[in-house]
């Protein structure tokens, strides 16, 4: 492939874009406007939130607590971790969303009066950490874990007090019983999104979702050359088809990166979303994501001969699955297997995970490698298939 | 490498078209040999297969069967080699309407690797040559039809191609621009370029050194303009009379009259030599037509073309109906 030809093509495509002020305005500003306009997310039922237990107590009581947590509709105990660090790396990888840490001495606290006094003054030897990147499921999970633990602890203490009742005088017993009316207060710690701000979660996901717009607009580039009659002259020149396709894609990658930078600024300054990842890596992954989306758009552009049909096809592909299956509103985990399979070929799913991961969790390649790999495959394969289908002929 | 610039053997292209995917033959068993330095005219009625032929020769359309070489390269396997040496100008304006003359030219230069100083001089030369120098910052869509055609030609010439394929370069252009355009082509031809040009205009066919007459996807006649005119049987008589409509009706009943072609206030009569002017005149007078003048006139491509096309149309009317002609567009 002749590099000069690629640049010639890219320059020409850039001129087309900038010649029409409305096009460049919509391309550059449109996604940011979308980001600002879309404000609310939808509520979903949360079930079987993966929960990991760190049990330092190792007692009959802690085992019973685990079982009763597992029995709830919302929580699903998926495993045990040796220590908090181990458990937190599961949280990072999104293998777990809730961590329950049972400290040594928890059994004492609920089975003896001395322990009960300790719990009432120093708090229970029990801690929770909840992944807040997905506020809807986080909130539900937090409620569930706190409620169930409090119910369990209260029931245990009730029994303890009943057992000790004969050894206590009237006033002390009354005092204990009164205390049992007000359940123990347990605080759950919320990782990544302390205030459970929906907007923190929504904005990074939306950045990925609205970046399908350049993908939609590239889906008309070949059809446009065809309908304007310029394709016939173009394919009669020595420019290679790779140079044509790559040259056409590059300006769109550039525009997508303008979008990313603008949306990053809006996310930080307007919505106050924290950014905890590596910015350089984020920009690199964003351009990879843009390229993958554009490769799919380019494929539509080659497969579909008329401008209208190409636009409709890319809308059907990008807009609706892009919004609904992206994982922005509904976590991808809740989809049936076949839909999950389909989400593999949607770059937006990986885009959403990368954006959330880098903004809120501050994770890097170590955690996101699977999605990076998916995007690489989509980008390279999409482009390869496109250039195999595209013929330097007119029929 | 062969001496011949273009050589086609049994070149055929069919399309499937319409809801029933009916097979349409656009070009059928075309044989053609064009030598370097020729100015070759491809003529024929609409839908004769001229555009399809040129597209196949340009390497942008695969033949259904048969083969052809352009400057020694096979049009399928060597399509990309052909494109290096070819200047192709499609029938439609092939350049970008939202780019200026300069931007369009620069893009084409990029693609053909015409760089640096060579590009500067070549662009100056071509813009002077085509008279586009003063409007180089004007956008493609704001050019007149004639200017667009000239820009298309200039773009096809940046890399000094060995062969020029021009598809109806003067259709939709005013007569003055058309004349200028042909002066440019003649200059190129004189400089040794091989030019193949399709045209619906017979005065343009007259300016070619050889003309191929296509009809229904086939090459019917291929000869020099004078050769084609000599193939016209009999002689041409020009009739001026008071009632040409009546005269035409009368003449069509005369067996020796091969064809009658109204041409303004003149009726061109192609007749067998045996039917002399006097015999025709007496038939007309008998029918009540007042003859002002009836005299032999040298045949032009126009008469030859119409005569041959009518011959083919009536000769294979049944066949023509089976292969509709609305193929090229």
Interface residues (C-beta under 8 A of the other chain):
Chain A: X2 X4 X5 X7 X8 X11 X12 X15 X16 X19 X20 X228 X229 X230 X232 X233 X234 X235 X236 X237 X238 X239 X392 X393 X394 X395
Chain B: X15 X55 X58 X59 X60 X61 X62 X79 X80 X83 X84 X86 X88 X89 X90 X92 X93 X94 X95 X96 X97 X98 X99 X103 X107 X108 X110 X111 X112 X113 X152 X155
